[in-house]
């Protein structure tokens, strides 16, 4: 099956997709939005998702709770939850051993057992297995589940896993072992989806035997989230906003051991992760305030998301007020974006002409907010997208002088009351969630055409959203017509 020859599908035939995704409401975050929106909109294209996910009660740094995200789950979606509680994340010496010896974590063992068991119990009538593979411990159980059910499976990796420059391995040997594991796990997939063109190219180059089944479907935004009037502000402040995670701790750790990394390997050559934080932004603001002290009471920075003590420590040295509202629901985050005078988009630094393998998920919602963007980004898909959209001011990730000048230009525009530059409509339209779901439907159609369905069915698309939680999910399945 070659994804270049995508097959058409019959919109009257409801194809059942066993949709395995750990990151699913009520967990919050960018990856959750991708999964929830795919599940919500797939029925419009003839595909009915049957979700297998976790209990939804995780409380770690990367799995904040967002009950409002449950509203993003479509009414046609049946959700089955693996029983909790989830195992605690290892710490201290145990975590170090798991990392250095590449041991299976308690989470990985629990998640594998749950996916295979629950998926086998409910997935007999599914036609295709779709795996959202973050965390990548999902790959083996999803492949095993598909093999048990005798169904084709689709791997949605999002970021490029072992080929991702943001991953820091203990050594080059660890990375090579993980690349081999990645190849082995993906070898049985019927299709592989990445979330940027560069990530897709990396997989194709690393595993040429998989070239024809790799495609890219980016992250995006839901136009409905940005309807209505933007929040009004009359506080007289020039507000700079960043949403999501900062990578201050990871960046400082990498700098501390850079000399050892040159010997051991396990990192991308020349990468600097610290710029993917607020460090350089605050340095640029310090230069601005030094030249114009009045800005110390005019400018404010809002950093929304789950923050570390190191993030707060860096902000204590800020020349302007820095506010930490904490993790906000997706709805609150969109409101904050639309209230900004400037959105800050930092990325990791890489050598010139070295392409980054990802586009931060916030990029698309930044664009959809129609607010000015200060993008401190390396070469790659993110920079290309922002240049094409035409509404961002661009600089290199560590260029504080350029940041200072670009912020000054935006403050001058703001003071003069001049309108903002908005992104090109045709560019923005490519990243709307329904359009991205249509692209996923094309991939599902190609897989379905190459693998005969378990049964040809014509069904009414009127189904209820059911939280099917073990024990008791069998009754929910019966209620929903299985």
LUMPA-417171 format. One record per residue (C-alpha): residue in three letters; x, y, z. Coordinates in Angstrom, 2 decimals, decimal comma, always signed. Layout:
N
ATOM  keza  east  north  up
ATOM  ALA  X  Y  Z
...
END
This chain:
482
ATOM  keza  east  north  up
ATOM  UNK  +0,00  +0,00  +0,00
ATOM  UNK  +1,43  +3,34  -1,06
ATOM  UNK  +0,03  +6,39  +0,68
ATOM  UNK  +0,70  +8,42  -2,42
ATOM  UNK  -2,31  +6,65  -3,98
ATOM  UNK  -4,92  +7,39  -1,34
ATOM  UNK  -8,14  +5,47  -1,87
ATOM  UNK  -11,59  +6,98  -1,78
ATOM  UNK  -14,02  +5,65  +0,78
ATOM  UNK  -17,77  +5,18  +0,79
ATOM  UNK  -19,18  +7,76  +3,21
ATOM  UNK  -22,21  +5,51  +3,81
ATOM  UNK  -20,06  +2,72  +5,26
ATOM  UNK  -19,13  +3,31  +8,88
ATOM  UNK  -15,63  +1,90  +9,35
ATOM  UNK  -14,84  +1,11  +12,97
ATOM  UNK  -11,45  +2,36  +14,17
ATOM  UNK  -10,02  +1,05  +17,43
ATOM  UNK  -8,41  +4,30  +18,58
ATOM  UNK  -5,65  +3,74  +21,17
ATOM  UNK  -4,51  +6,99  +22,80
ATOM  UNK  -3,10  +7,52  +26,28
ATOM  UNK  -3,29  +11,30  +25,91
ATOM  UNK  -7,05  +11,79  +25,92
ATOM  UNK  -9,46  +13,90  +27,98
ATOM  UNK  -9,63  +14,66  +30,85
ATOM  UNK  -5,85  +14,85  +30,49
ATOM  UNK  -4,90  +18,23  +28,97
ATOM  UNK  -2,22  +19,45  +26,60
ATOM  UNK  -1,48  +19,79  +22,90
ATOM  UNK  -1,28  +16,08  +22,08
ATOM  UNK  -4,65  +15,56  +23,76
ATOM  UNK  -6,24  +18,14  +21,48
ATOM  UNK  -4,97  +16,26  +18,42
ATOM  UNK  -6,47  +12,99  +19,62
ATOM  UNK  -9,74  +14,46  +20,86
ATOM  UNK  -10,37  +16,41  +17,66
ATOM  UNK  -9,58  +13,44  +15,42
ATOM  UNK  -12,02  +11,37  +17,46
ATOM  UNK  -14,62  +14,14  +17,31
ATOM  UNK  -14,52  +14,72  +13,55
ATOM  UNK  -13,78  +11,26  +12,12
ATOM  UNK  -17,50  +10,28  +12,03
ATOM  UNK  -18,09  +13,11  +9,54
ATOM  UNK  -15,86  +11,19  +7,11
ATOM  UNK  -17,32  +7,71  +7,64
ATOM  UNK  -15,08  +6,47  +10,46
ATOM  UNK  -16,28  +5,62  +13,94
ATOM  UNK  -13,60  +5,76  +16,66
ATOM  UNK  -13,76  +3,37  +19,62
ATOM  UNK  -11,25  +4,81  +22,08
ATOM  UNK  -8,99  +2,84  +24,40
ATOM  UNK  -7,29  +5,12  +26,90
ATOM  UNK  -6,10  +5,37  +30,49
ATOM  UNK  -8,20  +6,18  +33,55
ATOM  UNK  -7,58  +9,90  +33,05
ATOM  UNK  -6,45  +10,57  +36,59
ATOM  UNK  -2,73  +11,16  +36,00
ATOM  UNK  -1,27  +14,18  +37,79
ATOM  UNK  +2,29  +14,37  +36,48
ATOM  UNK  +4,02  +17,40  +34,94
ATOM  UNK  +3,24  +16,23  +31,40
ATOM  UNK  -0,32  +15,07  +32,11
ATOM  UNK  -2,22  +17,99  +33,68
ATOM  UNK  -5,93  +17,55  +34,23
ATOM  UNK  -8,34  +19,54  +32,07
ATOM  UNK  -11,94  +18,52  +32,63
ATOM  UNK  -13,08  +21,01  +30,00
ATOM  UNK  -11,38  +18,87  +27,34
ATOM  UNK  -14,11  +16,26  +27,82
ATOM  UNK  -16,32  +18,64  +25,85
ATOM  UNK  -13,98  +18,10  +22,88
ATOM  UNK  -14,95  +14,42  +22,68
ATOM  UNK  -17,52  +13,87  +19,97
ATOM  UNK  -20,98  +12,51  +20,67
ATOM  UNK  -20,24  +9,60  +18,30
ATOM  UNK  -17,24  +8,46  +20,32
ATOM  UNK  -17,24  +5,46  +22,64
ATOM  UNK  -14,48  +5,68  +25,27
ATOM  UNK  -13,15  +2,64  +27,18
ATOM  UNK  -10,76  +3,25  +30,06
ATOM  UNK  -8,12  +0,90  +31,36
ATOM  UNK  -8,68  +0,50  +35,10
ATOM  UNK  -6,44  +2,54  +37,39
ATOM  UNK  -4,68  +3,53  +39,38
ATOM  UNK  -1,67  +4,16  +37,21
ATOM  UNK  +1,69  +3,14  +38,69
ATOM  UNK  +3,67  +5,97  +40,22
ATOM  UNK  +6,49  +7,37  +38,14
ATOM  UNK  +9,83  +6,02  +39,33
ATOM  UNK  +12,19  +8,43  +41,02
ATOM  UNK  +15,75  +8,68  +42,24
ATOM  UNK  +18,01  +5,69  +41,73
ATOM  UNK  +15,25  +3,53  +40,21
ATOM  UNK  +14,53  +6,12  +37,52
ATOM  UNK  +18,24  +6,41  +36,71
ATOM  UNK  +18,55  +2,63  +36,36
ATOM  UNK  +15,48  +2,44  +34,12
ATOM  UNK  +16,97  +5,10  +31,88
ATOM  UNK  +20,52  +3,77  +31,70
ATOM  UNK  +19,59  +0,09  +31,41
ATOM  UNK  +16,54  +0,82  +29,20
ATOM  UNK  +14,29  -1,17  +31,56
ATOM  UNK  +10,55  -1,34  +31,17
ATOM  UNK  +8,98  +1,01  +33,68
ATOM  UNK  +6,01  +0,02  +35,87
ATOM  UNK  +3,93  +2,39  +33,71
ATOM  UNK  +5,03  +0,65  +30,51
ATOM  UNK  +4,11  -2,78  +31,90
ATOM  UNK  +0,73  -1,56  +33,17
ATOM  UNK  -0,07  +0,26  +29,93
ATOM  UNK  +0,93  -2,69  +27,72
ATOM  UNK  -1,17  -5,16  +29,69
ATOM  UNK  -4,17  -2,84  +29,71
ATOM  UNK  -4,05  -1,94  +26,01
ATOM  UNK  -3,70  -5,56  +24,88
ATOM  UNK  -6,32  -6,95  +27,25
ATOM  UNK  -8,98  -4,26  +26,88
ATOM  UNK  -8,33  -3,85  +23,17
ATOM  UNK  -8,69  -7,59  +22,61
ATOM  UNK  -11,91  -7,67  +24,63
ATOM  UNK  -13,65  -4,88  +22,70
ATOM  UNK  -11,86  -4,76  +19,35
ATOM  UNK  -13,12  -7,86  +17,57
ATOM  UNK  -15,48  -5,84  +15,35
ATOM  UNK  -12,96  -3,10  +14,58
ATOM  UNK  -11,69  -2,77  +11,03
ATOM  UNK  -8,52  -0,78  +11,69
ATOM  UNK  -6,36  -0,13  +14,75
ATOM  UNK  -5,05  +3,43  +15,14
ATOM  UNK  -2,34  +4,10  +17,69
ATOM  UNK  -1,44  +7,56  +18,96
ATOM  UNK  +2,01  +6,46  +20,08
ATOM  UNK  +2,99  +9,14  +22,59
ATOM  UNK  +4,22  +7,87  +25,01
ATOM  UNK  +6,25  +5,57  +22,77
ATOM  UNK  +5,70  +2,70  +25,18
ATOM  UNK  +2,40  +2,49  +23,29
ATOM  UNK  +4,02  +1,16  +20,12
ATOM  UNK  +4,62  -2,46  +21,10
ATOM  UNK  +1,20  -3,03  +22,71
ATOM  UNK  -0,64  -1,44  +19,77
ATOM  UNK  +1,29  -3,61  +17,29
ATOM  UNK  +0,63  -6,68  +19,45
ATOM  UNK  -3,06  -5,82  +19,70
ATOM  UNK  -3,39  -5,43  +15,92
ATOM  UNK  -1,66  -8,77  +15,38
ATOM  UNK  -3,98  -10,51  +17,84
ATOM  UNK  -7,04  -9,02  +16,18
ATOM  UNK  -5,75  -9,66  +12,68
ATOM  UNK  -6,28  -5,98  +11,77
ATOM  UNK  -4,05  -3,44  +9,99
ATOM  UNK  -2,73  -0,70  +12,22
ATOM  UNK  -1,74  +2,92  +11,76
ATOM  UNK  +1,07  +4,50  +13,78
ATOM  UNK  +0,70  +8,21  +14,59
ATOM  UNK  +4,09  +9,06  +16,08
ATOM  UNK  +3,65  +12,83  +16,08
ATOM  UNK  +7,25  +13,76  +16,99
ATOM  UNK  +10,02  +11,61  +15,44
ATOM  UNK  +10,77  +9,48  +18,55
ATOM  UNK  +14,40  +8,28  +18,45
ATOM  UNK  +15,09  +10,68  +15,56
ATOM  UNK  +13,94  +13,72  +17,60
ATOM  UNK  +16,72  +16,17  +18,45
ATOM  UNK  +14,94  +17,08  +21,68
ATOM  UNK  +15,47  +13,58  +23,09
ATOM  UNK  +18,56  +13,31  +25,28
ATOM  UNK  +19,87  +9,75  +25,53
ATOM  UNK  +22,47  +8,67  +28,11
ATOM  UNK  +24,79  +7,78  +25,22
ATOM  UNK  +24,95  +7,27  +21,49
ATOM  UNK  +24,62  +3,51  +22,10
ATOM  UNK  +21,29  +4,05  +23,85
ATOM  UNK  +20,06  +6,08  +20,89
ATOM  UNK  +21,14  +3,43  +18,37
ATOM  UNK  +19,35  +0,74  +20,37
ATOM  UNK  +16,20  +2,86  +20,42
ATOM  UNK  +16,42  +3,49  +16,66
ATOM  UNK  +16,53  -0,30  +16,11
ATOM  UNK  +13,56  -0,72  +18,43
ATOM  UNK  +11,70  +1,98  +16,51
ATOM  UNK  +12,36  +0,20  +13,20
ATOM  UNK  +11,27  -3,17  +14,58
ATOM  UNK  +8,07  -1,80  +16,13
ATOM  UNK  +7,01  +0,12  +13,04
ATOM  UNK  +7,77  -2,68  +10,59
ATOM  UNK  +4,27  -4,16  +10,90
ATOM  UNK  +2,37  -0,86  +10,51
ATOM  UNK  +0,17  -0,31  +7,46
ATOM  UNK  +0,74  +3,46  +7,62
ATOM  UNK  +2,95  +5,82  +9,61
ATOM  UNK  +1,91  +9,41  +10,36
ATOM  UNK  +4,31  +12,13  +11,48
ATOM  UNK  +3,36  +15,70  +12,36
ATOM  UNK  +5,85  +17,63  +10,22
ATOM  UNK  +7,33  +17,11  +6,76
ATOM  UNK  +10,85  +17,05  +8,24
ATOM  UNK  +9,87  +14,33  +10,73
ATOM  UNK  +8,41  +12,26  +7,88
ATOM  UNK  +11,62  +12,69  +5,87
ATOM  UNK  +13,72  +11,55  +8,83
ATOM  UNK  +11,74  +8,33  +9,13
ATOM  UNK  +11,96  +7,73  +5,38
ATOM  UNK  +15,72  +8,24  +5,38
ATOM  UNK  +16,31  +6,11  +8,47
ATOM  UNK  +14,01  +3,28  +7,36
ATOM  UNK  +13,87  +3,32  +3,54
ATOM  UNK  +11,87  +0,09  +3,50
ATOM  UNK  +8,99  +2,06  +5,09
ATOM  UNK  +9,23  +5,03  +2,72
ATOM  UNK  +5,95  +4,45  +0,89
ATOM  UNK  +3,78  +4,24  +4,01
ATOM  UNK  +5,01  +7,43  +5,71
ATOM  UNK  +3,08  +10,68  +5,50
ATOM  UNK  +2,78  +13,92  +7,50
ATOM  UNK  -0,38  +15,31  +9,12
ATOM  UNK  +0,47  +18,39  +11,20
ATOM  UNK  -1,08  +19,61  +14,41
ATOM  UNK  -3,53  +22,46  +14,08
ATOM  UNK  -6,39  +24,44  +15,58
ATOM  UNK  -10,17  +24,29  +15,75
ATOM  UNK  -11,75  +27,37  +14,20
ATOM  UNK  -14,73  +27,06  +16,57
ATOM  UNK  -12,41  +27,79  +19,52
ATOM  UNK  -11,66  +31,25  +18,12
ATOM  UNK  -15,18  +32,38  +17,28
ATOM  UNK  -16,70  +35,43  +18,94
ATOM  UNK  -15,07  +38,60  +20,18
ATOM  UNK  -11,65  +38,54  +21,77
ATOM  UNK  -11,39  +39,48  +25,47
ATOM  UNK  -11,17  +43,21  +26,09
ATOM  UNK  -8,36  +44,70  +28,14
ATOM  UNK  -8,00  +48,25  +29,46
ATOM  UNK  -5,08  +47,86  +31,82
ATOM  UNK  -2,64  +49,86  +29,67
ATOM  UNK  -0,06  +47,07  +29,74
ATOM  UNK  +1,83  +45,62  +26,79
ATOM  UNK  +1,26  +41,93  +27,43
ATOM  UNK  +3,68  +39,25  +26,18
ATOM  UNK  +2,27  +35,73  +26,48
ATOM  UNK  +3,77  +32,25  +26,33
ATOM  UNK  +1,66  +29,14  +26,83
ATOM  UNK  +2,76  +25,56  +27,43
ATOM  UNK  +5,96  +24,06  +28,73
ATOM  UNK  +9,31  +25,74  +29,20
ATOM  UNK  +12,45  +23,63  +28,97
ATOM  UNK  +14,65  +25,56  +31,39
ATOM  UNK  +15,68  +22,56  +33,49
ATOM  UNK  +16,51  +20,35  +30,52
ATOM  UNK  +18,45  +23,15  +28,85
ATOM  UNK  +20,55  +23,91  +31,93
ATOM  UNK  +21,28  +20,22  +32,51
ATOM  UNK  +22,48  +19,81  +28,94
ATOM  UNK  +24,80  +22,79  +29,28
ATOM  UNK  +26,23  +21,37  +32,50
ATOM  UNK  +27,26  +18,10  +30,80
ATOM  UNK  +27,98  +19,34  +27,30
ATOM  UNK  +31,61  +18,25  +27,52
ATOM  UNK  +30,60  +14,71  +28,45
ATOM  UNK  +27,98  +14,64  +25,70
ATOM  UNK  +30,66  +15,26  +23,09
ATOM  UNK  +32,27  +11,99  +24,19
ATOM  UNK  +29,21  +9,86  +24,95
ATOM  UNK  +26,90  +11,09  +22,18
ATOM  UNK  +23,15  +10,64  +22,51
ATOM  UNK  +22,31  +14,22  +21,54
ATOM  UNK  +21,94  +16,06  +18,25
ATOM  UNK  +25,17  +17,89  +17,29
ATOM  UNK  +25,11  +21,55  +18,25
ATOM  UNK  +21,70  +21,55  +19,91
ATOM  UNK  +21,00  +24,06  +22,69
ATOM  UNK  +17,69  +23,48  +24,49
ATOM  UNK  +17,86  +26,44  +26,90
ATOM  UNK  +16,48  +28,89  +24,29
ATOM  UNK  +13,21  +26,94  +24,49
ATOM  UNK  +12,47  +28,86  +27,65
ATOM  UNK  +12,00  +32,44  +28,83
ATOM  UNK  +15,71  +33,01  +29,52
ATOM  UNK  +16,56  +34,91  +26,32
ATOM  UNK  +13,26  +36,78  +26,24
ATOM  UNK  +13,98  +38,24  +29,68
ATOM  UNK  +17,50  +39,17  +28,60
ATOM  UNK  +16,06  +41,05  +25,62
ATOM  UNK  +13,59  +42,84  +27,89
ATOM  UNK  +16,42  +43,78  +30,24
ATOM  UNK  +18,16  +45,52  +27,34
ATOM  UNK  +14,94  +47,33  +26,44
ATOM  UNK  +14,30  +48,52  +30,00
ATOM  UNK  +17,88  +49,70  +30,31
ATOM  UNK  +17,29  +51,94  +27,26
ATOM  UNK  +13,78  +53,00  +28,31
ATOM  UNK  +13,15  +52,54  +32,08
ATOM  UNK  +9,47  +53,42  +31,64
ATOM  UNK  +8,95  +49,99  +30,05
ATOM  UNK  +9,53  +48,35  +33,44
ATOM  UNK  +5,98  +49,35  +34,37
ATOM  UNK  +4,49  +49,16  +30,86
ATOM  UNK  +5,43  +45,61  +29,81
ATOM  UNK  +4,25  +42,42  +31,49
ATOM  UNK  +4,98  +38,78  +30,73
ATOM  UNK  +2,45  +35,99  +31,29
ATOM  UNK  +3,80  +32,40  +31,34
ATOM  UNK  +0,86  +30,00  +31,44
ATOM  UNK  +1,37  +26,29  +32,04
ATOM  UNK  +2,98  +23,83  +34,41
ATOM  UNK  +6,16  +25,51  +35,67
ATOM  UNK  +9,18  +24,20  +37,54
ATOM  UNK  +11,00  +25,88  +40,45
ATOM  UNK  +13,80  +26,71  +37,98
ATOM  UNK  +11,31  +28,54  +35,75
ATOM  UNK  +10,25  +30,69  +38,71
ATOM  UNK  +13,87  +31,26  +39,74
ATOM  UNK  +14,77  +32,63  +36,29
ATOM  UNK  +11,72  +34,93  +36,37
ATOM  UNK  +12,80  +36,44  +39,69
ATOM  UNK  +15,55  +38,28  +37,81
ATOM  UNK  +13,11  +39,75  +35,28
ATOM  UNK  +13,17  +43,53  +34,70
ATOM  UNK  +9,37  +43,49  +34,15
ATOM  UNK  +6,54  +41,76  +36,05
ATOM  UNK  +6,15  +38,07  +35,24
ATOM  UNK  +2,85  +36,35  +36,02
ATOM  UNK  +2,40  +32,59  +36,43
ATOM  UNK  -1,31  +31,73  +36,23
ATOM  UNK  -0,47  +28,01  +36,27
ATOM  UNK  -2,04  +25,41  +34,02
ATOM  UNK  -5,13  +26,82  +32,31
ATOM  UNK  -7,94  +24,91  +30,65
ATOM  UNK  -7,84  +24,94  +26,88
ATOM  UNK  -10,69  +27,46  +26,76
ATOM  UNK  -8,87  +29,76  +29,20
ATOM  UNK  -5,66  +29,37  +27,22
ATOM  UNK  -7,34  +30,46  +24,00
ATOM  UNK  -8,75  +33,48  +25,81
ATOM  UNK  -5,28  +34,39  +27,08
ATOM  UNK  -3,79  +34,07  +23,59
ATOM  UNK  -6,40  +36,41  +22,18
ATOM  UNK  -5,72  +38,96  +24,92
ATOM  UNK  -2,00  +39,19  +24,13
ATOM  UNK  -0,21  +42,08  +22,48
ATOM  UNK  +2,63  +39,74  +21,52
ATOM  UNK  +2,90  +35,94  +21,64
ATOM  UNK  +6,31  +34,45  +22,35
ATOM  UNK  +7,28  +31,26  +20,48
ATOM  UNK  +10,75  +29,98  +21,45
ATOM  UNK  +12,43  +26,83  +20,14
ATOM  UNK  +15,68  +24,98  +20,61
ATOM  UNK  +18,76  +26,38  +18,86
ATOM  UNK  +20,47  +24,37  +16,13
ATOM  UNK  +23,34  +25,13  +13,77
ATOM  UNK  +22,34  +27,28  +10,79
ATOM  UNK  +20,76  +25,20  +7,98
ATOM  UNK  +20,13  +22,30  +10,38
ATOM  UNK  +16,39  +21,70  +10,25
ATOM  UNK  +14,33  +21,22  +13,39
ATOM  UNK  +12,21  +18,06  +13,39
ATOM  UNK  +9,11  +19,52  +15,02
ATOM  UNK  +6,72  +22,44  +15,11
ATOM  UNK  +5,49  +23,28  +18,63
ATOM  UNK  +1,78  +22,54  +18,85
ATOM  UNK  +1,08  +26,04  +20,15
ATOM  UNK  +2,25  +27,52  +16,83
ATOM  UNK  -1,05  +26,81  +15,07
ATOM  UNK  -3,21  +28,29  +17,81
ATOM  UNK  -0,89  +31,28  +18,02
ATOM  UNK  -1,60  +31,86  +14,32
ATOM  UNK  -5,33  +31,26  +14,74
ATOM  UNK  -5,47  +33,88  +17,52
ATOM  UNK  -4,60  +36,57  +14,93
ATOM  UNK  -2,14  +38,17  +17,37
ATOM  UNK  +1,46  +39,23  +16,61
ATOM  UNK  +4,08  +36,54  +17,19
ATOM  UNK  +7,72  +36,86  +18,19
ATOM  UNK  +9,19  +33,57  +16,93
ATOM  UNK  +12,72  +32,75  +18,09
ATOM  UNK  +13,10  +29,62  +15,96
ATOM  UNK  +15,77  +27,70  +14,02
ATOM  UNK  +15,55  +26,67  +10,39
ATOM  UNK  +12,86  +24,11  +9,62
ATOM  UNK  +9,13  +23,64  +9,19
ATOM  UNK  +8,13  +26,05  +11,98
ATOM  UNK  +10,13  +28,90  +10,47
ATOM  UNK  +8,89  +28,10  +6,96
ATOM  UNK  +5,26  +28,05  +8,12
ATOM  UNK  +5,53  +31,36  +9,98
ATOM  UNK  +7,27  +33,05  +7,07
ATOM  UNK  +4,56  +31,81  +4,70
ATOM  UNK  +1,74  +32,91  +7,04
ATOM  UNK  +3,29  +36,38  +7,17
ATOM  UNK  +2,20  +37,49  +10,66
ATOM  UNK  +5,28  +36,70  +12,76
ATOM  UNK  +8,49  +38,54  +13,51
ATOM  UNK  +11,35  +36,04  +13,23
ATOM  UNK  +14,79  +35,77  +14,77
ATOM  UNK  +17,27  +33,08  +15,79
ATOM  UNK  +16,64  +31,41  +19,18
ATOM  UNK  +19,54  +33,08  +21,05
ATOM  UNK  +19,62  +36,45  +19,30
ATOM  UNK  +18,61  +38,74  +22,17
ATOM  UNK  +19,51  +41,86  +20,19
ATOM  UNK  +17,07  +40,93  +17,43
ATOM  UNK  +14,42  +40,04  +20,04
ATOM  UNK  +14,90  +43,43  +21,71
ATOM  UNK  +14,48  +45,29  +18,40
ATOM  UNK  +11,43  +43,25  +17,33
ATOM  UNK  +9,71  +43,77  +20,68
ATOM  UNK  +10,45  +47,49  +20,41
ATOM  UNK  +8,80  +47,59  +16,98
ATOM  UNK  +5,68  +45,89  +18,35
ATOM  UNK  +5,52  +48,27  +21,32
ATOM  UNK  +5,79  +51,20  +18,89
ATOM  UNK  +2,92  +49,77  +16,80
ATOM  UNK  +0,86  +49,21  +19,96
ATOM  UNK  +1,44  +52,73  +21,24
ATOM  UNK  +0,42  +54,18  +17,87
ATOM  UNK  -2,76  +52,09  +17,84
ATOM  UNK  -1,86  +50,56  +14,46
ATOM  UNK  -3,56  +47,32  +13,39
ATOM  UNK  -1,77  +44,01  +13,64
ATOM  UNK  -0,69  +41,93  +10,66
ATOM  UNK  -2,87  +38,84  +10,44
ATOM  UNK  -1,88  +35,48  +8,90
ATOM  UNK  -2,82  +34,64  +5,33
ATOM  UNK  -6,22  +33,00  +5,26
ATOM  UNK  -5,28  +30,29  +2,76
ATOM  UNK  -2,27  +29,26  +4,84
ATOM  UNK  -4,29  +29,15  +8,05
ATOM  UNK  -7,04  +27,05  +6,45
ATOM  UNK  -4,60  +24,18  +5,85
ATOM  UNK  -4,27  +23,62  +9,60
ATOM  UNK  -7,93  +23,63  +10,67
ATOM  UNK  -8,85  +20,46  +12,57
ATOM  UNK  -11,54  +19,31  +10,14
ATOM  UNK  -9,11  +19,59  +7,23
ATOM  UNK  -6,50  +17,62  +9,17
ATOM  UNK  -9,09  +14,98  +10,05
ATOM  UNK  -9,95  +14,73  +6,35
ATOM  UNK  -6,29  +13,94  +5,72
ATOM  UNK  -6,40  +11,24  +8,40
ATOM  UNK  -9,57  +9,87  +6,78
ATOM  UNK  -7,66  +9,61  +3,48
ATOM  UNK  -4,98  +7,52  +5,19
ATOM  UNK  -7,63  +5,32  +6,82
ATOM  UNK  -9,29  +4,95  +3,42
ATOM  UNK  -6,06  +3,82  +1,79
ATOM  UNK  -5,48  +1,26  +4,54
ATOM  UNK  -9,09  +0,03  +4,40
ATOM  UNK  -8,87  -0,34  +0,62
ATOM  UNK  -5,73  -2,46  +0,91
ATOM  UNK  -7,07  -4,63  +3,75
ATOM  UNK  -10,62  -6,00  +3,28
ATOM  UNK  -12,92  -4,95  +6,09
ATOM  UNK  -13,93  -7,59  +8,59
ATOM  UNK  -17,52  -7,01  +7,47
ATOM  UNK  -19,10  -4,57  +5,03
ATOM  UNK  -21,56  -2,55  +7,06
ATOM  UNK  -23,89  +0,32  +6,33
ATOM  UNK  -24,96  +1,99  +9,55
ATOM  UNK  -26,73  +5,04  +10,76
ATOM  UNK  -24,19  +7,62  +12,00
ATOM  UNK  -26,35  +8,45  +15,02
ATOM  UNK  -24,46  +7,07  +18,02
ATOM  UNK  -24,07  +8,29  +21,57
ATOM  UNK  -20,87  +9,23  +23,37
ATOM  UNK  -20,42  +6,56  +26,07
ATOM  UNK  -17,85  +6,51  +28,87
ATOM  UNK  -17,31  +2,74  +29,05
ATOM  UNK  -15,20  +2,14  +32,10
ATOM  UNK  -14,27  -1,30  +33,41
ATOM  UNK  -15,94  -2,96  +35,18
ATOM  UNK  -19,23  -2,50  +33,41
ATOM  UNK  -18,06  -1,55  +29,95
ATOM  UNK  -19,82  -4,58  +28,41
ATOM  UNK  -23,18  -3,13  +29,35
ATOM  UNK  -22,22  +0,21  +27,79
ATOM  UNK  -21,16  -1,58  +24,61
ATOM  UNK  -24,52  -3,36  +24,43
ATOM  UNK  -26,35  -0,08  +24,94
ATOM  UNK  -24,43  +1,39  +22,02
ATOM  UNK  -25,32  -1,36  +19,61
ATOM  UNK  -22,19  -3,56  +19,57
END
